[in-house]
């Protein structure tokens, strides 16, 4: 059942990422080139890990109305490489799945490892809970969400049970233990 849900989410994400996957529009160099000096200390990957991949995500953060307030439900995004080619999908878990090699990583936010960004979802440091496959996400130890734009929950009240999706963009980096 869980696998079927992932297939449905993946299918939906292809539509979400159509602007990335359906065109050759590459992320701007500024979006992909966040230097270590620009990363807030709260979301830095601990020493002993090395960067293996950087992908730019475009998608939505979906919120559900629970007891009159918007609560985060799930992300749905397509990750692209420097050339704008769709290479991975991001969904609830949070989980990232490579559309190239089938590898995957599921991660959880590190307590206190967040950097608030005005007008956008916060930057985060996430620690891998599990990985699958030997591809790009195999063996990932940490994931960073950086250079965020948009994605904040609406302000004000809401009607119980309703959902809304808000466009967001972010740079995701993936690190593995250094040998």
Secondary structure as GFF3:
##gff-version 3
##sequence-region A 1 179
A	DSSP	alpha_helix	2	16	.	.	.	ID=ss1
A	DSSP	alpha_helix	18	21	.	.	.	ID=ss2
A	DSSP	alpha_helix	29	32	.	.	.	ID=ss3
A	DSSP	three_ten_helix	36	38	.	.	.	ID=ss4
A	DSSP	three_ten_helix	41	43	.	.	.	ID=ss5
A	DSSP	beta_strand	49	66	.	.	.	ID=ss6
A	DSSP	beta_strand	69	80	.	.	.	ID=ss7
A	DSSP	beta_strand	86	91	.	.	.	ID=ss8
A	DSSP	beta_strand	95	98	.	.	.	ID=ss9
A	DSSP	beta_strand	104	117	.	.	.	ID=ss10
A	DSSP	beta_strand	120	132	.	.	.	ID=ss11
A	DSSP	beta_strand	140	150	.	.	.	ID=ss12
A	DSSP	beta_strand	163	177	.	.	.	ID=ss13
###
